[in-house]
């Protein structure tokens, strides 16, 4: 019979505000942090210290299971750069099919997503740790509160979460008194932090954060729960728009924006029978040359049944090479305000509560940019040219689906030459591409 190796003791160093969060005994405690504040790690440390008590049953939760597995669970079980995993190897056993982690000599951790909040009713827990709590709805939070009732000596019942700041009307801002107007509810304790509080962050990273402006800087650098008057997509709500869907897709296209030092972004957009859209997946990476982009485009075509690629109109050479590779590719309509309007309409919710656009939680960069893309100060028709790579790709794709003007590129003569299809809008310039002949 194999023996269980006794784990060695481990010491985890915490920042002062992380320590305050980990040691808080409040019934509900929130670690509200800007970028780089160590939110996920603080949540995992609190979870681990509570779960090591015999009889404890703690839950690790995020809105969507797929993002929980790809982010927070890795912080708990795997090294991050120079940081060791929160749970030392040998200190636990992990049953991935049951989504259960048993601590040697202690209690257990269960983990799940809130994709279906009704499933929460089957749990009886001593506490729950929530990562990215701003993604949750108030109903999600209430459902979790109702499952924390397992009494364990030395482990006070607690719902504890970490989050990025959102708007002042978010239920967490109200419940924890973070909006400057509300008083925290009984038993609720908030710990607010900003990026500069983490002295372990590289200077280059902190300098880059200081280039953020407006709402993005106030929320994600200074840690404020501030209004979104300057956000381009101010009706985007993760609780409404971020979810998984399994519809029958009538059409699947990809919107693309080329970069190199800046990211190249591709967004897979599916259209359902009722006309609503869903973002199935994204590609987002720097330092990619045309051959890399084409290889990724071919993978997306194969995996998702993509019928058409709608790319940045400035990316003429890339589109030409994609066409020669046999991909159906056209230039996107670069009417920025028209494209933004098309996207904004899609975020609207109908009378039954159904949004016109939903986003897979796997599209992390689309979601991130939606919370950072702003109008220029005092302007409502000139967006700041930052945090827009995935959103430009989205704009090209949705504009195409809405019937916006496009420049069509077709391959003829065995791929030796590509010719354009003249747009119907006379104001739209059309281009002729010559390949392999030295003509431009």
Secondary structure, DSSP 4 states (H G I P E B T S, - for coil): -PPPPPPPP------HHHHHHHH---SEEEEEE-TTS-HHHHHHHHHHHHHTSTT-EEEEEESSHHHHHHTHHHHHHS-BTTBPPSSPTTSEEEETTTTEEEETTS-EEEEEE-SSGGGGGG--BSEEEESSGGGS-HHHHHHHHTTB---BTTB--EEEEEE----TTSHHHHHTT-SSSPPPPTTEEEEEE-GGG-TTS-HHHHHHHTT--HHHHHHHTT------TTBTTTT--HHHHB----PPEEEEEEEEE--SSSPEEEEEEEEETTS-EEEEEEEEESS--HHHHHHHHHHHHHHHT--EEEE-TT-HHHHHHHHHTT--EEEPP--HHHHHHHHHHHT-B-TTS-BSEEE-TT-HHHHHHHTT-BBPTT-SS-B-SSS-HHHHHHHHHHHHHTT---EEEEEEGGGTEEEEEPPSSTTS----EE-SSS--
